[in-house]
Amino acid sequence: NILNRSPQNVYQEFQPFSFFLTKVADIPQKFNTKGAMSLKDILSNSMGVLKSSCHFNFMFDIKWLMSQYPADFRKLPVLLIHGEQGRSETDLKSEASDYANITLCRAALDIPYGTHHTKMMLLLYESGMRVVIHTANLIDNDWHQKTQGVWISPFFPPLKNSSDKGDSTTGFKADLLQYIAAYRSIKLTPWEKHIQSHDLSSANVYIIGSVPGRHTLNNKHNWGHLKLKKVLSERGPDSGLVKNWPVIGQFSSIGSLGPNKEAWLLNEWGQSISVCKSEQNGTLLPSKLNLIFPSLDNIRLSLEGYNGGGCVPYSIKTASKQPWLVQFFSQWVSEGRGRSRAVPHIKTYARVSPDGSQAAWFMVTSANLSKAAWGSLEKDKSQLMIRSYELGVLFLPQCFGCKNAFNVSSRLEEVVGTSPVFPLPYDLPAQTYQKGDRPWLIDVPCMDKPDTFGTMWCPP
Ligand SMILES: CNc1ccc(C(=O)O)c(C(=O)O)c1
């Protein structure tokens, strides 16, 4: 009886990719019973008997967060890694002061306009640990009626002997420790020790992280789009197979990307994201780039109506500087997952076949389409400047028993035969904006077309 399945059952059923969406209220239940998890599911004792946990995130509702833990786990130690400063840090501290078991750790944000955007859970159990990398803030609204992505690691057992490295073929453990070390915070030392003392060899994804800084020399390729380029040029697809395959970017916010499509989008970010094995740089043609970003109507007709656009902060000020971007846009369509009306707060990137049946790689991350998140090259490309903390995981076919590409589908019933089908969050092929469609802009009033609730949008 599928209604009595434990979260552990739901987890087991969705292997080997372990890439879930969050449950969405008020859609047909069949879209929530397979391949979907709530925060309560992730924290449930069926996933492990918790000893302590650590949340890296951008927004926290502490009272709500604690209510997502099973009652027996609500007194266990919790470390929250945040980026709040000044008055909002004071507010977070006072909210946390009601809970003796909660400790706060502020991530340094030394470069202006950077955010602590990373969304990760470290879960220490009685007999092991898990890592969860996702896209949802720790507030009720992010887990209610939005499309969010969640990668849940295997259960990592303790190392049998401390001389073993306990890393995977993807270097997951070393890369995770390198990411955490970048915080340079003594409050994270216990978690570094937990990770060091566990066997992460079963991890089958690559870590792609960003940390604020001006990264040069040996550090330049550790982060952002240069890390993605490094992994793809070492272990990515053969150019012979994928040179005509489009890149799909899908995100919920957009930064200022420069005066034209060539400057950063195609000739910097594009050359990294489209690189193939053994290439120095990729070549991304405009016709081979699809950017899935919610249209005004995607938001207007969403389950939340215009309010759903509150987490899609693309401003008219930024958009008006880059009218050349609209040519790349496609709508958010997710009929296969029952989530066409669940506003996408998820961020994903992929290289897919023209017919949309295969992917050469897939990535879920906190990173939106911005220089702040992915980095921008400076000083004659000698340094990569990144403003924010970001974290994502990259799925490569060879880690899942596939030679060159995964079969992919957003229609979960298409679990065909032997080779595993990667569960896409959105439908392919991408559906470009129709005539009259425009991207959602958070600060532009909409007085002529009522939303799901008959309301207009009158931004403050
Ligand atoms: C300026 N702060 C944010 C901008 C965009 C996003 C997003 O993810 O779209 C978030 C977030 O929700 O973490 C914060």
The ligand as an ORCA input file, in Angstrom:
! r2SCAN-3c Opt
* xyz 0 1
  C      19.079     37.935     -2.683
  N      18.719     36.672     -2.134
  C      18.258     35.614     -2.885
  C      18.085     35.705     -4.266
  C      17.615     34.577     -4.965
  C      17.330     33.390     -4.283
  C      16.889     32.184     -5.037
  O      17.238     31.065     -4.601
  O      16.225     32.331     -6.069
  C      17.501     33.333     -2.905
  C      17.180     32.092     -2.168
  O      15.991     31.707     -2.175
  O      18.094     31.489     -1.589
  C      17.977     34.421     -2.202
*
